[in-house]
């Protein structure tokens, strides 16, 4: 048996928070992935969900919670290395939304909605892509928008209570984003 790492403890809390909402009928879990990168000795856990309370039953956007820990964090914790102001051990959590938009102007509205819900705290990064249809001058029918919320810091067990707020804000964001689509 081994002692669970910060990553393991936060993963269990995050997974539990998302599945509690799935069982309550608020979201539907759509994917789960738990990967160990042996070449770099890093870990990444991803759980995806959609809004389950839409009246038409068709959710068009997905939220992904991506928890990761690199070699330095895992090794430092396992080897019980001393932490300092310059060196702390923990995990990184990102929230990513996947959706399609019909107009580029929606990006401004998306940023406004997310800043309102998240109180301007995480950095919002929107990446757009589209399928090239061979006609250069024709506007694409839809843009795939990958929106990442970057919190810009590591988390540890002291932040487990924050996970529940992050999950709640993510569900609220999903619902608000679907209203503009």
MIMARRO-879618 format. One record per residue (C-alpha): residue in three letters; residue number from 1; z negated, y, x negated. Coordinates in nm, 4 decimals, padded with zeros to 6 digits. Each point is the difference from the previous one (the first is absolute). Layout:
// MIMARRO-879618
vexdren aa ALA | i NUM | c3 Z | c2 Y | c1 X
...
END
This chain:
// MIMARRO-879618
vexdren aa UNK | i 1 | c3 00.0000 | c2 00.0000 | c1 00.0000
vexdren aa UNK | i 2 | c3 00.0609 | c2 00.3550 | c1 -00.1130
vexdren aa UNK | i 3 | c3 -00.1391 | c2 00.3390 | c1 00.0873
vexdren aa UNK | i 4 | c3 00.2406 | c2 00.1924 | c1 00.2213
vexdren aa UNK | i 5 | c3 00.1541 | c2 00.3075 | c1 -00.1562
vexdren aa UNK | i 6 | c3 00.0162 | c2 00.3457 | c1 00.1534
vexdren aa UNK | i 7 | c3 00.3547 | c2 -00.0931 | c1 00.1042
vexdren aa UNK | i 8 | c3 -00.1200 | c2 -00.3142 | c1 00.1811
vexdren aa UNK | i 9 | c3 -00.2771 | c2 00.1828 | c1 00.1868
vexdren aa UNK | i 10 | c3 00.2222 | c2 00.2859 | c1 00.1129
vexdren aa UNK | i 11 | c3 00.2786 | c2 -00.2413 | c1 00.0972
vexdren aa UNK | i 12 | c3 -00.2359 | c2 -00.1916 | c1 00.2299
vexdren aa UNK | i 13 | c3 -00.1249 | c2 00.3226 | c1 00.1624
vexdren aa UNK | i 14 | c3 00.3530 | c2 00.1388 | c1 00.0448
vexdren aa UNK | i 15 | c3 00.1336 | c2 -00.3249 | c1 00.1422
vexdren aa UNK | i 16 | c3 -00.2960 | c2 -00.0218 | c1 00.2380
vexdren aa UNK | i 17 | c3 00.0500 | c2 00.3572 | c1 00.1229
vexdren aa UNK | i 18 | c3 00.3692 | c2 -00.0588 | c1 00.0731
vexdren aa UNK | i 19 | c3 -00.0562 | c2 -00.3375 | c1 00.1662
vexdren aa UNK | i 20 | c3 -00.2787 | c2 00.1442 | c1 00.2168
vexdren aa UNK | i 21 | c3 00.2579 | c2 00.2415 | c1 00.1436
vexdren aa UNK | i 22 | c3 00.2491 | c2 -00.2856 | c1 00.0379
vexdren aa UNK | i 23 | c3 -00.2533 | c2 -00.2034 | c1 00.1983
vexdren aa UNK | i 24 | c3 -00.0784 | c2 00.3081 | c1 00.2120
vexdren aa UNK | i 25 | c3 00.3697 | c2 00.0380 | c1 00.0857
vexdren aa UNK | i 26 | c3 00.0385 | c2 00.3366 | c1 -00.1760
vexdren aa UNK | i 27 | c3 00.2409 | c2 -00.1202 | c1 -00.2718
vexdren aa UNK | i 28 | c3 00.2011 | c2 -00.3097 | c1 -00.0771
vexdren aa UNK | i 29 | c3 -00.0203 | c2 -00.1332 | c1 -00.3540
vexdren aa UNK | i 30 | c3 00.3577 | c2 -00.0549 | c1 -00.1167
vexdren aa UNK | i 31 | c3 -00.0372 | c2 -00.1038 | c1 -00.3639
vexdren aa UNK | i 32 | c3 -00.2445 | c2 -00.0936 | c1 -00.2704
vexdren aa UNK | i 33 | c3 00.0517 | c2 -00.0505 | c1 -00.3689
vexdren aa UNK | i 34 | c3 -00.2508 | c2 -00.0746 | c1 -00.2770
vexdren aa UNK | i 35 | c3 00.1618 | c2 -00.0014 | c1 -00.3429
vexdren aa UNK | i 36 | c3 -00.1239 | c2 -00.0580 | c1 -00.3520
vexdren aa UNK | i 37 | c3 00.2352 | c2 00.1282 | c1 -00.2677
vexdren aa UNK | i 38 | c3 -00.0677 | c2 -00.2413 | c1 -00.2848
vexdren aa UNK | i 39 | c3 00.2107 | c2 00.1834 | c1 -00.2582
vexdren aa UNK | i 40 | c3 -00.2051 | c2 00.3172 | c1 00.0402
vexdren aa UNK | i 41 | c3 -00.3152 | c2 -00.1586 | c1 00.1465
vexdren aa UNK | i 42 | c3 00.0021 | c2 00.2351 | c1 00.2965
vexdren aa UNK | i 43 | c3 -00.0613 | c2 -00.0553 | c1 00.3702
vexdren aa UNK | i 44 | c3 00.1506 | c2 00.1436 | c1 00.3154
vexdren aa UNK | i 45 | c3 -00.0894 | c2 -00.0649 | c1 00.3614
vexdren aa UNK | i 46 | c3 00.2136 | c2 00.1341 | c1 00.2844
vexdren aa UNK | i 47 | c3 -00.0652 | c2 -00.0249 | c1 00.3724
vexdren aa UNK | i 48 | c3 00.2460 | c2 00.1441 | c1 00.2502
vexdren aa UNK | i 49 | c3 -00.0450 | c2 00.0855 | c1 00.3658
vexdren aa UNK | i 50 | c3 00.1693 | c2 00.1638 | c1 00.2962
vexdren aa UNK | i 51 | c3 -00.1259 | c2 00.1866 | c1 00.3024
vexdren aa UNK | i 52 | c3 -00.0767 | c2 -00.2576 | c1 00.2719
vexdren aa UNK | i 53 | c3 -00.0732 | c2 00.2379 | c1 00.2859
vexdren aa UNK | i 54 | c3 00.3487 | c2 00.1390 | c1 00.0604
vexdren aa UNK | i 55 | c3 00.0975 | c2 -00.0126 | c1 00.3654
vexdren aa UNK | i 56 | c3 00.3430 | c2 -00.1472 | c1 -00.0729
vexdren aa UNK | i 57 | c3 -00.1379 | c2 -00.2547 | c1 -00.2475
vexdren aa UNK | i 58 | c3 00.2448 | c2 00.1122 | c1 -00.2692
vexdren aa UNK | i 59 | c3 -00.1623 | c2 00.1576 | c1 -00.3017
vexdren aa UNK | i 60 | c3 00.2575 | c2 00.1572 | c1 -00.2295
vexdren aa UNK | i 61 | c3 -00.2266 | c2 00.0789 | c1 -00.2944
vexdren aa UNK | i 62 | c3 -00.2144 | c2 -00.2052 | c1 -00.2330
vexdren aa UNK | i 63 | c3 -00.3051 | c2 00.0920 | c1 -00.2058
vexdren aa UNK | i 64 | c3 -00.0783 | c2 -00.1758 | c1 -00.3258
vexdren aa UNK | i 65 | c3 -00.3354 | c2 00.0111 | c1 -00.1752
vexdren aa UNK | i 66 | c3 00.0604 | c2 -00.0697 | c1 -00.3689
vexdren aa UNK | i 67 | c3 -00.3052 | c2 -00.0748 | c1 -00.2132
vexdren aa UNK | i 68 | c3 00.0534 | c2 -00.0486 | c1 -00.3738
vexdren aa UNK | i 69 | c3 -00.1996 | c2 -00.0478 | c1 -00.3171
vexdren aa UNK | i 70 | c3 00.1424 | c2 00.0014 | c1 -00.3497
vexdren aa UNK | i 71 | c3 -00.0933 | c2 -00.1857 | c1 -00.3147
vexdren aa UNK | i 72 | c3 -00.2364 | c2 00.2668 | c1 -00.1315
vexdren aa UNK | i 73 | c3 -00.1956 | c2 00.0116 | c1 00.3257
vexdren aa UNK | i 74 | c3 -00.0275 | c2 -00.3756 | c1 00.0426
vexdren aa UNK | i 75 | c3 -00.0788 | c2 -00.0713 | c1 -00.3673
vexdren aa UNK | i 76 | c3 -00.2459 | c2 00.2869 | c1 -00.0316
vexdren aa UNK | i 77 | c3 -00.1952 | c2 -00.1189 | c1 00.2989
vexdren aa UNK | i 78 | c3 00.0081 | c2 -00.3694 | c1 -00.0946
vexdren aa UNK | i 79 | c3 -00.0992 | c2 00.0718 | c1 -00.3616
vexdren aa UNK | i 80 | c3 -00.2706 | c2 00.2387 | c1 00.1247
vexdren aa UNK | i 81 | c3 00.1258 | c2 00.2867 | c1 -00.2147
vexdren aa UNK | i 82 | c3 -00.1837 | c2 00.3294 | c1 00.0252
vexdren aa UNK | i 83 | c3 00.1457 | c2 00.2611 | c1 00.2322
vexdren aa UNK | i 84 | c3 00.0187 | c2 00.3661 | c1 -00.0978
vexdren aa UNK | i 85 | c3 00.1361 | c2 00.3239 | c1 00.1421
vexdren aa UNK | i 86 | c3 00.3360 | c2 -00.0847 | c1 -00.1562
vexdren aa UNK | i 87 | c3 -00.0018 | c2 -00.3689 | c1 00.0930
vexdren aa UNK | i 88 | c3 -00.0922 | c2 -00.1411 | c1 00.3390
vexdren aa UNK | i 89 | c3 00.0889 | c2 -00.3328 | c1 00.1557
vexdren aa UNK | i 90 | c3 00.1275 | c2 -00.0510 | c1 00.3508
vexdren aa UNK | i 91 | c3 00.3105 | c2 -00.0346 | c1 00.2147
vexdren aa UNK | i 92 | c3 00.2760 | c2 00.2193 | c1 00.1285
vexdren aa UNK | i 93 | c3 00.0762 | c2 00.0157 | c1 00.3722
vexdren aa UNK | i 94 | c3 00.3230 | c2 00.1395 | c1 00.1395
vexdren aa UNK | i 95 | c3 00.1123 | c2 00.0177 | c1 00.3614
vexdren aa UNK | i 96 | c3 00.3734 | c2 -00.0241 | c1 00.0621
vexdren aa UNK | i 97 | c3 00.1854 | c2 00.0554 | c1 00.3269
vexdren aa UNK | i 98 | c3 00.3476 | c2 -00.1470 | c1 00.0536
vexdren aa UNK | i 99 | c3 00.2143 | c2 00.1531 | c1 00.2733
vexdren aa UNK | i 100 | c3 00.3483 | c2 00.1185 | c1 00.0843
vexdren aa UNK | i 101 | c3 00.0812 | c2 00.3596 | c1 00.0837
vexdren aa UNK | i 102 | c3 00.3173 | c2 00.1483 | c1 00.1429
vexdren aa UNK | i 103 | c3 -00.0153 | c2 00.3452 | c1 -00.1600
vexdren aa UNK | i 104 | c3 -00.1258 | c2 00.1331 | c1 -00.3327
vexdren aa UNK | i 105 | c3 -00.1897 | c2 00.2722 | c1 00.1862
vexdren aa UNK | i 106 | c3 -00.2432 | c2 -00.2674 | c1 00.1159
vexdren aa UNK | i 107 | c3 -00.1475 | c2 -00.0082 | c1 -00.3536
vexdren aa UNK | i 108 | c3 -00.1597 | c2 00.3409 | c1 00.0501
vexdren aa UNK | i 109 | c3 -00.1490 | c2 -00.1110 | c1 00.3314
vexdren aa UNK | i 110 | c3 -00.1252 | c2 -00.3252 | c1 -00.1558
vexdren aa UNK | i 111 | c3 -00.1727 | c2 00.1878 | c1 -00.2794
vexdren aa UNK | i 112 | c3 -00.1621 | c2 00.2393 | c1 00.2485
vexdren aa UNK | i 113 | c3 -00.1299 | c2 -00.2895 | c1 00.2143
vexdren aa UNK | i 114 | c3 -00.1385 | c2 -00.1905 | c1 -00.2976
vexdren aa UNK | i 115 | c3 -00.1619 | c2 00.3075 | c1 -00.1543
vexdren aa UNK | i 116 | c3 -00.1710 | c2 00.0714 | c1 00.3324
vexdren aa UNK | i 117 | c3 -00.1340 | c2 -00.3548 | c1 00.0367
vexdren aa UNK | i 118 | c3 -00.0986 | c2 -00.0443 | c1 -00.3657
vexdren aa UNK | i 119 | c3 -00.1299 | c2 00.3576 | c1 -00.0516
vexdren aa UNK | i 120 | c3 00.2426 | c2 00.0699 | c1 -00.2865
vexdren aa UNK | i 121 | c3 -00.1814 | c2 -00.2514 | c1 -00.2234
vexdren aa UNK | i 122 | c3 00.2476 | c2 -00.2623 | c1 -00.1191
vexdren aa UNK | i 123 | c3 00.3236 | c2 00.0988 | c1 -00.1667
vexdren aa UNK | i 124 | c3 00.2909 | c2 -00.0762 | c1 00.2346
vexdren aa UNK | i 125 | c3 00.3174 | c2 -00.1371 | c1 -00.1565
vexdren aa UNK | i 126 | c3 00.3077 | c2 -00.0592 | c1 00.2185
vexdren aa UNK | i 127 | c3 00.2903 | c2 -00.2028 | c1 -00.1381
vexdren aa UNK | i 128 | c3 00.3192 | c2 -00.0146 | c1 00.2057
vexdren aa UNK | i 129 | c3 00.2825 | c2 -00.2501 | c1 -00.0219
vexdren aa UNK | i 130 | c3 00.2975 | c2 -00.0932 | c1 00.2134
vexdren aa UNK | i 131 | c3 00.2771 | c2 -00.2562 | c1 00.0122
vexdren aa UNK | i 132 | c3 00.3205 | c2 00.1428 | c1 -00.1387
vexdren aa UNK | i 133 | c3 00.2787 | c2 -00.0597 | c1 00.2497
vexdren aa UNK | i 134 | c3 00.2940 | c2 00.0878 | c1 -00.2239
vexdren aa UNK | i 135 | c3 00.0656 | c2 00.3403 | c1 00.1518
vexdren aa UNK | i 136 | c3 -00.1402 | c2 00.2718 | c1 -00.2225
vexdren aa UNK | i 137 | c3 00.0011 | c2 00.2874 | c1 00.2486
vexdren aa UNK | i 138 | c3 -00.1470 | c2 -00.1879 | c1 00.2951
vexdren aa UNK | i 139 | c3 -00.3731 | c2 00.0350 | c1 00.0574
vexdren aa UNK | i 140 | c3 -00.1900 | c2 -00.3314 | c1 00.0054
vexdren aa UNK | i 141 | c3 -00.1202 | c2 -00.1216 | c1 00.3399
vexdren aa UNK | i 142 | c3 -00.3527 | c2 -00.0505 | c1 -00.1329
vexdren aa UNK | i 143 | c3 -00.2053 | c2 00.0620 | c1 -00.3106
vexdren aa UNK | i 144 | c3 -00.2607 | c2 -00.2500 | c1 -00.1123
vexdren aa UNK | i 145 | c3 -00.3129 | c2 00.2002 | c1 -00.0819
vexdren aa UNK | i 146 | c3 -00.2658 | c2 -00.1495 | c1 -00.2268
vexdren aa UNK | i 147 | c3 -00.3056 | c2 00.2235 | c1 00.0191
vexdren aa UNK | i 148 | c3 -00.2743 | c2 -00.0618 | c1 -00.2544
vexdren aa UNK | i 149 | c3 -00.3468 | c2 00.1499 | c1 00.0150
vexdren aa UNK | i 150 | c3 -00.1393 | c2 00.0202 | c1 -00.3529
vexdren aa UNK | i 151 | c3 -00.3739 | c2 00.0654 | c1 -00.0155
vexdren aa UNK | i 152 | c3 00.0152 | c2 00.0672 | c1 -00.3749
vexdren aa UNK | i 153 | c3 -00.3175 | c2 -00.1778 | c1 -00.0995
vexdren aa UNK | i 154 | c3 -00.1575 | c2 -00.3401 | c1 -00.0476
vexdren aa UNK | i 155 | c3 -00.2347 | c2 -00.1489 | c1 00.2546
vexdren aa UNK | i 156 | c3 -00.2827 | c2 -00.2505 | c1 -00.0332
vexdren aa UNK | i 157 | c3 -00.2678 | c2 -00.1576 | c1 00.2186
vexdren aa UNK | i 158 | c3 -00.1572 | c2 00.3428 | c1 00.0562
vexdren aa UNK | i 159 | c3 00.3120 | c2 00.0878 | c1 00.2037
vexdren aa UNK | i 160 | c3 00.0030 | c2 -00.3028 | c1 00.2315
vexdren aa UNK | i 161 | c3 -00.1186 | c2 00.2076 | c1 00.2966
vexdren aa UNK | i 162 | c3 00.2962 | c2 00.2349 | c1 -00.0616
vexdren aa UNK | i 163 | c3 00.2376 | c2 -00.2921 | c1 00.0604
vexdren aa UNK | i 164 | c3 -00.0828 | c2 -00.0010 | c1 00.3703
vexdren aa UNK | i 165 | c3 00.0874 | c2 00.3697 | c1 00.0269
vexdren aa UNK | i 166 | c3 00.3224 | c2 -00.0581 | c1 -00.1938
vexdren aa UNK | i 167 | c3 00.0978 | c2 -00.2840 | c1 00.2337
vexdren aa UNK | i 168 | c3 -00.0799 | c2 00.2120 | c1 00.3085
vexdren aa UNK | i 169 | c3 00.2006 | c2 00.2953 | c1 -00.1364
vexdren aa UNK | i 170 | c3 00.2891 | c2 -00.2350 | c1 -00.0763
vexdren aa UNK | i 171 | c3 00.0100 | c2 -00.1304 | c1 00.3575
vexdren aa UNK | i 172 | c3 -00.0156 | c2 00.3565 | c1 00.1317
vexdren aa UNK | i 173 | c3 00.2847 | c2 00.0927 | c1 -00.2378
vexdren aa UNK | i 174 | c3 00.2128 | c2 -00.2930 | c1 00.1204
vexdren aa UNK | i 175 | c3 -00.0416 | c2 00.1120 | c1 00.3597
vexdren aa UNK | i 176 | c3 00.0814 | c2 00.3631 | c1 -00.0761
vexdren aa UNK | i 177 | c3 00.3036 | c2 -00.0892 | c1 -00.2121
vexdren aa UNK | i 178 | c3 00.1404 | c2 -00.2197 | c1 00.2777
vexdren aa UNK | i 179 | c3 -00.0205 | c2 00.2903 | c1 00.2458
vexdren aa UNK | i 180 | c3 00.2523 | c2 00.2014 | c1 -00.2016
vexdren aa UNK | i 181 | c3 00.2468 | c2 -00.2821 | c1 -00.0538
END
